[in-house]
Amino acid sequence: MILRFLIDEDTSIAPLESVGACYERVAAFDARFAHPVDRAAAGGFVADRIGYAFVAGYRAALSNLDPSLSRASLCASETGGAHPRAIETTLRPDGDALVLDGEKTFATLASAADVLLVVASRGRDGERNHLQIARIPSKREGITIRDRDPIAFAPEIPHARVTFRGVRVEPSEILEGDGYTRWLKPFRTIEDVHVIAAWLGHVVRLVRAHDEPRPLLEKALAAIAALRTIGDEDPLDPAAHIALAGVLGVAAELAATLTLAKADEAIRTRWRRDLPLLAVASTARSARLEAAHRRSR
């Protein structure tokens, strides 16, 4: 059904003026498409730029974890990064509840979120940092969200510094399972799958709207079909990582080949400006791929 949508849907779309407007537009697909990869691709199709395609993909990735996460932000990165050893935000007991303290330095879409998924430490055992995730409303007392200056590419995507000072967390707001192995580590793959699906959906509309060569359309649709299958696999399975690398290779080829020669100069300029978004986390992806090949031997 998603492939038929991408081929038949009208390519004329109104400009999006904000992340909130993007959320409203892509929410229309929640009832139409059951598969989160389909929702990501459809959301990318109706996005007028790469940044809002990312928003659609990120939203779909979080909905893969929980369908109710329609406007959420996963808050992991701190001064030392997002590796488990770098997490210094803490969750400590306080009577019949918990208290959250710390700061996240780069929380994507936090200022547009209703819900924050906060990676925090419950204590250390030698070198092991015991992590859990608190799911809390973004407006809760003790939370301060300050957007950082926009980055050079896809500046429409807000990234924030989020501070937690004595934030009360109920036990029922702690997600079950280890915060890293159950949630954060697999989400890195889940996010890649859905964000790339949204980017490819965006490419399909550009190819159709601006009369790009047909092979680009064919490759984009085939890659989306592959992501549907990869999205159904265990996100920690090495085979999924190897297959995902193949799709990322197709995406890189499309990015290098799409000229938008018949598009307005403003569209071409924005396209070139935002392409670096594809390379974000490329070092981590390369390490994940090497590990996947070693494990699959």
Backbone hydrogen bonds in HBPLUS format (Angstrom, degrees):
<---DONOR---> <-ACCEPTOR-->    atom                        ^
c    i                          cat <-CA-CA->   ^        H-A-AA   ^      H-
h    n   atom  resd res      DA  || num        DHA   H-A  angle D-A-AA Bond
n    s   type  num  typ     dist DA aas  dist angle  dist       angle   num
A0005-PHE N   A0001-MET O   3.02 MM   4  6.29 157.0  2.07 149.5 156.1     1
A0006-LEU N   A0002-ILE O   2.97 MM   4  6.20 162.8  2.00 151.9 155.6     2
A0007-ILE N   A0003-LEU O   3.06 MM   4  6.24 144.0  2.19 143.6 152.9     3
A0008-ASP N   A0004-ARG O   2.92 MM   4  5.96 154.4  1.99 150.8 157.4     4
A0009-GLU N   A0005-PHE O   2.84 MM   4  5.42 159.2  1.88 152.2 155.1     5
A0022-CYS N   A0018-SER O   3.08 MM   4  6.39 148.7  2.18 141.3 150.2     6
A0022-CYS N   A0019-VAL O   3.06 MM   3  4.94 115.6  2.50  91.8 108.0     7
A0023-TYR N   A0019-VAL O   2.86 MM   4  6.21 159.6  1.90 156.3 161.2     8
A0024-GLU N   A0020-GLY O   3.04 MM   4  6.33 159.4  2.08 148.1 153.2     9
A0025-ARG N   A0021-ALA O   3.01 MM   4  6.22 154.4  2.07 144.1 150.9    10
A0026-VAL N   A0022-CYS O   2.98 MM   4  6.21 172.2  1.99 163.8 164.3    11
A0027-ALA N   A0023-TYR O   2.97 MM   4  5.96 139.1  2.14 144.4 154.9    12
A0028-ALA N   A0025-ARG O   3.40 MM   3  5.96 157.4  2.46 109.0 114.7    13
A0029-PHE N   A0026-VAL O   3.00 MM   3  5.70 165.2  2.02 119.4 124.2    14
A0030-ASP N   A0027-ALA O   3.12 MM   3  5.45 164.7  2.14 112.2 117.0    15
A0033-PHE N   A0029-PHE O   2.97 MM   4  5.80 164.9  1.99 153.8 153.1    16
A0038-ASP N   A0035-HIS O   3.01 MM   3  5.25 122.1  2.36 104.2 118.6    17
A0039-ARG N   A0035-HIS O   3.10 MM   4  6.51 154.6  2.17 150.9 158.5    18
A0040-ALA N   A0036-PRO O   2.92 MM   4  6.14 151.0  2.00 143.7 151.6    19
A0041-ALA N   A0037-VAL O   2.97 MM   4  6.21 164.4  2.00 150.1 153.3    20
A0042-ALA N   A0038-ASP O   2.90 MM   4  6.08 165.5  1.92 154.2 158.4    21
A0043-GLY N   A0039-ARG O   2.86 MM   4  5.91 155.6  1.92 142.0 149.5    22
A0044-GLY N   A0040-ALA O   2.88 MM   4  6.12 152.2  1.95 148.4 156.0    23
A0045-PHE N   A0041-ALA O   3.00 MM   4  6.21 146.4  2.11 141.6 150.7    24
A0046-VAL N   A0042-ALA O   3.21 MM   4  6.56 152.5  2.29 148.8 153.9    25
A0047-ALA N   A0044-GLY O   3.26 MM   3  5.07 156.6  2.32  97.3 104.0    26
A0053-ALA N   A0049-ARG O   3.09 MM   4  6.40 143.2  2.23 145.3 156.4    27
A0053-ALA N   A0050-ILE O   3.07 MM   3  4.91 120.6  2.43  92.4 108.3    28
A0054-PHE N   A0050-ILE O   2.89 MM   4  6.23 151.8  1.97 153.8 160.9    29
A0055-VAL N   A0051-GLY O   3.16 MM   4  6.55 151.6  2.24 139.4 146.7    30
A0056-ALA N   A0052-TYR O   3.09 MM   4  6.36 156.5  2.15 142.4 147.3    31
A0057-GLY N   A0053-ALA O   2.97 MM   4  6.28 155.4  2.03 149.2 156.2    32
A0058-TYR N   A0054-PHE O   2.75 MM   4  5.95 165.1  1.78 163.7 167.3    33
A0059-ARG N   A0055-VAL O   2.97 MM   4  6.04 162.0  2.00 147.7 152.9    34
A0060-ALA N   A0056-ALA O   3.06 MM   4  6.22 157.0  2.11 141.3 147.5    35
A0061-ALA N   A0057-GLY O   2.89 MM   4  6.11 149.3  1.98 144.8 153.6    36
A0062-LEU N   A0058-TYR O   3.05 MM   4  6.36 160.1  2.09 152.2 156.0    37
A0063-SER N   A0059-ARG O   3.00 MM   4  6.26 150.4  2.09 144.7 153.6    38
A0064-ASN N   A0060-ALA O   3.03 MM   4  6.29 126.0  2.33 136.4 149.7    39
A0064-ASN N   A0061-ALA O   3.08 MM   3  5.10 136.7  2.28  94.8 107.3    40
A0065-LEU N   A0062-LEU O   2.96 MM   3  5.24 134.2  2.18 102.1 114.2    41
A0066-ASP N   A0062-LEU O   3.05 MM   4  6.43 156.0  2.11 146.4 153.5    42
A0069-LEU N   A0066-ASP O   2.95 MM   3  5.71 171.1  1.96 130.6 133.2    43
A0070-SER N   A0068-SER O   2.94 MM   2  5.67 129.4  2.20 108.4  93.3    44
A0114-ASP N   A0071-ARG O   2.78 MM  43  5.56 161.5  1.82 141.4 144.2    45
A0115-VAL N   A0071-ARG O   3.25 MM  44  6.56 155.2  2.32 150.1 156.0    46
A0073-SER N   A0115-VAL O   3.08 MM  42  6.59 137.9  2.26 148.5 161.1    47
A0117-LEU N   A0073-SER O   2.86 MM  44  6.09 169.1  1.87 159.4 159.5    48
A0075-CYS N   A0117-LEU O   2.72 MM  42  5.78 160.7  1.76 149.9 156.9    49
A0119-VAL N   A0075-CYS O   3.04 MM  44  6.22 174.9  2.04 165.0 163.9    50
A0105-THR N   A0077-SER O   2.95 MM  28  5.97 140.4  2.11 132.0 142.8    51
A0078-GLU N   A0081-GLY O   2.88 MM   3  5.04 162.3  1.91 123.0 127.8    52
A0081-GLY N   A0078-GLU O   2.92 MM   3  5.04 164.4  1.94 112.8 117.8    53
A0086-ALA N   A0083-HIS O   2.75 MM   3  5.28 145.1  1.87 118.8 129.9    54
A0087-ILE N   A0084-PRO O   3.32 MM   3  5.56 162.2  2.35 107.9 113.0    55
A0121-SER N   A0089-THR O   2.74 MM  32  6.05 171.3  1.75 152.8 153.6    56
A0090-THR N   A0101-ASP O   2.79 MM  11  5.40 153.3  1.86 160.3 165.8    57
A0101-ASP N   A0090-THR O   3.04 MM  11  5.40 155.7  2.10 147.3 154.2    58
A0091-LEU N   A0121-SER O   2.86 MM  30  5.88 154.1  1.93 159.7 154.1    59
A0092-ARG N   A0099-VAL O   3.00 MM   7  5.35 158.3  2.05 142.5 148.4    60
A0099-VAL N   A0092-ARG O   2.79 MM   7  5.35 148.5  1.89 147.3 158.0    61
A0094-ASP N   A0097-ALA O   2.96 MM   3  5.37 159.3  2.00 138.5 133.4    62
A0097-ALA N   A0094-ASP O   3.19 MM   3  5.37 161.2  2.22 119.3 123.4    63
A0098-LEU N   A0169-VAL O   2.88 MM  71  4.99 146.1  2.00 148.7 157.9    64
A0169-VAL N   A0098-LEU O   2.85 MM  71  4.99 160.4  1.88 141.9 141.8    65
A0100-LEU N   A0167-VAL O   2.79 MM  67  4.88 157.2  1.84 137.6 145.4    66
A0167-VAL N   A0100-LEU O   3.05 MM  67  4.88 157.9  2.10 149.2 142.7    67
A0102-GLY N   A0164-PHE O   2.92 MM  62  5.17 151.4  2.01 146.7 141.3    68
A0164-PHE N   A0102-GLY O   2.76 MM  62  5.17 171.6  1.77 162.4 160.3    69
A0104-LYS N   A0162-VAL O   2.77 MM  58  5.06 162.1  1.80 152.2 157.4    70
A0162-VAL N   A0104-LYS O   2.77 MM  58  5.06 154.1  1.83 147.7 155.8    71
A0107-ALA N   A0160-ALA O   2.82 MM  53  5.01 172.0  1.83 146.1 148.6    72
A0110-ALA N   A0107-ALA O   3.42 MM   3  5.57 163.4  2.45 122.3 119.6    73
A0160-ALA N   A0107-ALA O   3.00 MM  53  5.01 163.2  2.03 121.8 126.6    74
A0109-LEU N   A0158-PRO O   2.79 MM  49  5.26 171.9  1.80 162.8 160.0    75
A0112-ALA N   A0109-LEU O   3.13 MM   3  5.35 148.6  2.23 104.7 114.2    76
A0113-ALA N   A0110-ALA O   3.12 MM   3  5.04 164.1  2.14 105.9 110.5    77
A0138-SER N   A0114-ASP O   2.91 MM  24  5.32 164.2  1.94 126.9 128.4    78
A0116-LEU N   A0136-ILE O   2.84 MM  20  5.46 170.9  1.85 167.4 169.9    79
A0136-ILE N   A0116-LEU O   3.01 MM  20  5.46 161.7  2.04 157.6 159.8    80
A0118-VAL N   A0134-ALA O   2.86 MM  16  5.13 164.3  1.88 151.8 151.4    81
A0134-ALA N   A0118-VAL O   2.94 MM  16  5.13 157.9  1.99 141.6 143.7    82
A0120-ALA N   A0132-GLN O   2.90 MM  12  5.61 169.4  1.91 170.8 174.1    83
A0132-GLN N   A0120-ALA O   2.89 MM  12  5.61 158.2  1.94 160.6 168.0    84
A0122-ARG N   A0130-HIS O   2.73 MM   8  5.52 166.9  1.74 169.4 173.8    85
A0130-HIS N   A0123-GLY O   2.92 MM   7  5.63 163.5  1.95 166.6 170.3    86
A0125-ASP N   A0128-ARG O   2.78 MM   3  5.14 161.2  1.81 152.7 159.1    87
A0128-ARG N   A0125-ASP O   3.13 MM   3  5.14 152.1  2.21 126.7 121.3    88
A0179-GLY N   A0131-LEU O   2.74 MM  48  4.69 162.9  1.77 129.4 123.6    89
A0175-LEU N   A0133-ILE O   2.89 MM  42  5.59 166.9  1.90 168.0 171.2    90
A0135-ARG N   A0173-GLU O   2.77 MM  38  5.23 171.5  1.78 160.9 163.5    91
A0140-ARG N   A0137-PRO O   3.34 MM   3  5.62 166.1  2.36 113.1 114.1    92
A0143-ILE N   A0140-ARG O   3.21 MM   3  6.02 149.0  2.31 145.9 146.3    93
A0165-ARG N   A0142-GLY O   2.94 MM  23  4.95 157.7  1.99 137.8 145.1    94
A0144-THR N   A0163-THR O   2.96 MM  19  5.12 158.3  2.01 146.5 152.1    95
A0163-THR N   A0144-THR O   2.85 MM  19  5.12 162.1  1.88 151.4 156.5    96
A0146-ARG N   A0161-ARG O   2.98 MM  15  5.28 166.0  2.00 149.9 154.5    97
A0161-ARG N   A0146-ARG O   2.82 MM  15  5.28 166.6  1.84 150.9 150.7    98
A0148-ARG N   A0159-HIS O   2.74 MM  11  5.78 176.4  1.74 159.0 159.2    99
A0157-ILE N   A0154-ALA O   3.17 MM   3  6.06 171.8  2.17 127.1 129.2   100
A0173-GLU N   A0170-GLU O   2.83 MM   3  5.33 160.1  1.87 118.6 125.5   101
A0174-ILE N   A0171-PRO O   3.21 MM   3  5.62 164.8  2.24 115.5 116.9   102
A0182-ARG N   A0178-ASP O   3.00 MM   4  5.26 146.2  2.12 132.4 142.7   103
A0184-LEU N   A0179-GLY O   2.95 MM   5  6.19 171.0  1.96 146.9 149.9   104
A0185-LYS N   A0180-TYR O   2.78 MM   5  5.51 169.8  1.79 148.8 152.2   105
A0187-PHE N   A0183-TRP O   3.05 MM   4  6.00 146.7  2.17 145.1 155.1   106
A0188-ARG N   A0185-LYS O   3.30 MM   3  5.67 140.1  2.47 105.8 115.0   107
A0189-THR N   A0186-PRO O   3.09 MM   3  5.52 127.9  2.37 108.3 119.9   108
A0190-ILE N   A0186-PRO O   3.01 MM   4  6.31 167.7  2.03 153.9 157.8   109
A0191-GLU N   A0187-PHE O   2.71 MM   4  5.73 163.1  1.73 152.7 156.2   110
A0192-ASP N   A0188-ARG O   3.28 MM   4  6.37 158.6  2.33 132.5 138.0   111
A0193-VAL N   A0189-THR O   2.98 MM   4  6.25 165.9  2.00 158.8 161.6   112
A0194-HIS N   A0190-ILE O   3.15 MM   4  6.37 168.0  2.17 152.7 154.9   113
A0195-VAL N   A0191-GLU O   2.84 MM   4  5.86 165.5  1.86 159.1 163.8   114
A0196-ILE N   A0192-ASP O   2.98 MM   4  5.88 163.9  2.01 148.0 153.0   115
A0197-ALA N   A0193-VAL O   3.07 MM   4  6.16 146.7  2.18 134.9 144.6   116
A0198-ALA N   A0194-HIS O   2.98 MM   4  6.19 154.4  2.05 142.9 149.0   117
A0199-TRP N   A0195-VAL O   2.91 MM   4  6.18 157.2  1.96 146.8 153.6   118
A0200-LEU N   A0196-ILE O   2.87 MM   4  6.05 157.8  1.92 148.6 154.3   119
A0201-GLY N   A0197-ALA O   2.92 MM   4  6.17 151.1  2.00 144.1 152.3   120
A0202-HIS N   A0198-ALA O   2.95 MM   4  6.23 151.1  2.04 146.8 154.5   121
A0203-VAL N   A0199-TRP O   2.91 MM   4  6.25 150.3  2.00 144.0 152.6   122
A0204-VAL N   A0200-LEU O   2.90 MM   4  6.21 154.2  1.97 149.9 156.0   123
A0205-ARG N   A0201-GLY O   3.29 MM   4  6.65 158.3  2.34 145.1 149.0   124
A0206-LEU N   A0202-HIS O   3.09 MM   4  6.42 161.6  2.13 150.6 155.8   125
A0207-VAL N   A0203-VAL O   2.81 MM   4  6.02 163.4  1.84 160.1 164.4   126
A0208-ARG N   A0204-VAL O   3.00 MM   4  6.21 165.7  2.02 152.4 156.1   127
A0209-ALA N   A0205-ARG O   2.75 MM   4  5.81 164.8  1.77 154.0 159.2   128
A0210-HIS N   A0206-LEU O   2.99 MM   4  5.84 150.5  2.08 144.4 150.2   129
A0212-GLU N   A0207-VAL O   3.00 MM   5  4.71 163.8  2.03 137.4 141.6   130
A0216-LEU N   A0213-PRO O   3.09 MM   3  5.85 146.5  2.20 120.8 128.6   131
A0217-LEU N   A0214-ARG O   2.92 MM   3  5.22 119.8  2.29 108.4 123.2   132
A0218-GLU N   A0214-ARG O   3.05 MM   4  6.40 161.1  2.09 157.9 163.7   133
A0219-LYS N   A0215-PRO O   2.96 MM   4  6.11 162.0  1.99 146.9 151.0   134
A0220-ALA N   A0216-LEU O   3.01 MM   4  6.14 160.3  2.05 145.9 151.6   135
A0221-LEU N   A0217-LEU O   2.99 MM   4  6.17 165.7  2.01 154.6 158.0   136
A0222-ALA N   A0218-GLU O   2.98 MM   4  6.13 159.1  2.02 146.9 153.1   137
A0223-ALA N   A0219-LYS O   2.93 MM   4  6.08 154.8  1.99 146.6 153.3   138
A0224-ILE N   A0220-ALA O   3.02 MM   4  6.29 153.3  2.10 146.4 153.3   139
A0225-ALA N   A0221-LEU O   3.01 MM   4  6.28 158.7  2.05 148.9 154.4   140
A0226-ALA N   A0222-ALA O   2.98 MM   4  6.27 149.9  2.07 143.7 152.1   141
A0227-LEU N   A0223-ALA O   2.92 MM   4  6.22 152.1  2.00 146.6 154.1   142
A0228-ARG N   A0224-ILE O   3.06 MM   4  6.39 142.7  2.20 146.4 155.8   143
A0230-ILE N   A0226-ALA O   2.94 MM   4  6.28 166.5  1.96 154.6 158.7   144
A0231-GLY N   A0227-LEU O   2.75 MM   4  5.74 153.3  1.82 144.3 151.6   145
A0232-ASP N   A0229-THR O   3.03 MM   3  5.31 146.9  2.14 105.2 115.1   146
A0233-GLU N   A0230-ILE O   3.02 MM   3  5.25 157.2  2.07 108.6 115.9   147
A0237-ASP N   A0234-ASP O   2.95 MM   3  5.31 167.7  1.97 119.7 123.5   148
A0240-ALA N   A0237-ASP O   2.99 MM   3  5.40 127.1  2.28 109.0 121.8   149
A0241-HIS N   A0237-ASP O   3.32 MM   4  6.76 151.7  2.41 148.4 156.3   150
A0242-ILE N   A0238-PRO O   2.97 MM   4  6.27 154.4  2.03 153.3 160.0   151
A0243-ALA N   A0239-ALA O   3.00 MM   4  6.20 164.0  2.03 148.8 153.1   152
A0244-LEU N   A0240-ALA O   2.87 MM   4  5.97 154.7  1.94 143.6 151.4   153
A0245-ALA N   A0241-HIS O   3.01 MM   4  6.19 147.5  2.12 139.3 147.2   154
A0246-GLY N   A0242-ILE O   3.29 MM   4  6.67 144.2  2.43 139.4 148.0   155
A0246-GLY N   A0243-ALA O   3.03 MM   3  5.14 122.8  2.37  96.2 110.8   156
A0247-VAL N   A0243-ALA O   3.19 MM   4  6.65 150.6  2.28 146.7 154.1   157
A0248-LEU N   A0244-LEU O   2.90 MM   4  6.21 159.1  1.94 153.3 159.4   158
A0249-GLY N   A0245-ALA O   2.97 MM   4  6.20 141.5  2.12 140.0 150.1   159
A0250-VAL N   A0246-GLY O   3.14 MM   4  6.53 148.4  2.25 142.4 150.2   160
A0250-VAL N   A0247-VAL O   3.06 MM   3  5.04 116.1  2.48  95.0 110.2   161
A0251-ALA N   A0247-VAL O   2.91 MM   4  6.25 157.7  1.96 152.7 159.2   162
A0252-ALA N   A0248-LEU O   2.94 MM   4  6.18 154.1  2.00 144.2 150.6   163
A0253-GLU N   A0249-GLY O   3.03 MM   4  6.28 152.8  2.11 143.0 150.4   164
A0254-LEU N   A0250-VAL O   2.90 MM   4  6.22 158.0  1.95 152.7 158.5   165
A0255-ALA N   A0251-ALA O   2.90 MM   4  6.14 157.9  1.95 149.2 155.5   166
A0256-ALA N   A0252-ALA O   3.06 MM   4  6.26 146.0  2.18 142.3 150.6   167
A0257-THR N   A0253-GLU O   3.02 MM   4  6.14 131.1  2.27 140.9 154.1   168
A0257-THR N   A0254-LEU O   3.15 MM   3  5.06 132.8  2.38  94.2 107.2   169
A0258-LEU N   A0254-LEU O   2.91 MM   4  5.83 163.8  1.93 158.8 159.5   170
A0263-ALA N   A0260-LEU O   3.03 MM   3  5.19 162.1  2.07 109.3 114.8   171
A0267-ILE N   A0264-ASP O   3.07 MM   3  5.38 123.8  2.40 103.9 117.1   172
A0268-ARG N   A0264-ASP O   3.13 MM   4  6.54 161.8  2.16 153.9 158.9   173
A0269-THR N   A0265-GLU O   2.82 MM   4  6.01 163.2  1.85 154.3 159.0   174
A0270-ARG N   A0266-ALA O   3.05 MM   4  6.17 162.9  2.08 143.7 148.1   175
A0271-TRP N   A0267-ILE O   2.93 MM   4  6.05 157.1  1.99 147.9 154.8   176
A0272-ARG N   A0268-ARG O   2.98 MM   4  6.23 166.8  2.00 154.6 156.6   177
A0273-ARG N   A0269-THR O   2.93 MM   4  6.11 157.1  1.98 146.6 153.8   178
A0274-ASP N   A0270-ARG O   3.01 MM   4  6.12 152.2  2.09 148.8 154.4   179
A0275-LEU N   A0271-TRP O   3.17 MM   4  6.21 125.4  2.49 145.7 157.9   180
A0277-LEU N   A0274-ASP O   3.05 MM   3  5.91 165.9  2.07 126.9 131.4   181
A0278-LEU N   A0275-LEU O   2.97 MM   3  5.94 157.3  2.03 132.6 135.4   182
A0279-ALA N   A0276-PRO O   2.94 MM   3  5.33 140.7  2.10 109.3 120.1   183
A0280-VAL N   A0277-LEU O   3.26 MM   3  5.44 160.1  2.30 105.5 111.5   184
A0282-SER N   A0279-ALA O   3.02 MM   3  5.23 140.0  2.18 140.8 133.5   185
A0285-ARG N   A0281-ALA O   2.96 MM   4  6.22 154.4  2.02 150.4 158.3   186
A0286-SER N   A0282-SER O   2.93 MM   4  6.12 156.0  1.99 145.9 151.6   187
A0287-ALA N   A0283-THR O   3.06 MM   4  6.35 158.3  2.11 148.1 153.6   188
A0288-ARG N   A0284-ALA O   2.92 MM   4  6.13 155.9  1.98 146.2 153.2   189
A0289-LEU N   A0285-ARG O   2.87 MM   4  6.11 153.2  1.94 149.1 156.3   190
A0290-GLU N   A0286-SER O   2.97 MM   4  6.22 161.7  2.00 150.0 154.6   191
A0291-ALA N   A0287-ALA O   3.03 MM   4  6.22 161.5  2.07 147.8 152.8   192
A0292-ALA N   A0288-ARG O   2.94 MM   4  6.12 148.1  2.04 140.7 150.0   193
A0293-HIS N   A0289-LEU O   2.95 MM   4  6.26 157.3  2.01 153.8 158.5   194
A0294-ARG N   A0290-GLU O   3.05 MM   4  6.32 157.4  2.11 147.5 153.8   195
A0295-ARG N   A0291-ALA O   2.99 MM   4  6.19 158.4  2.04 148.0 153.7   196
A0296-SER N   A0292-ALA O   3.02 MM   4  6.12 133.2  2.24 140.4 152.6   197
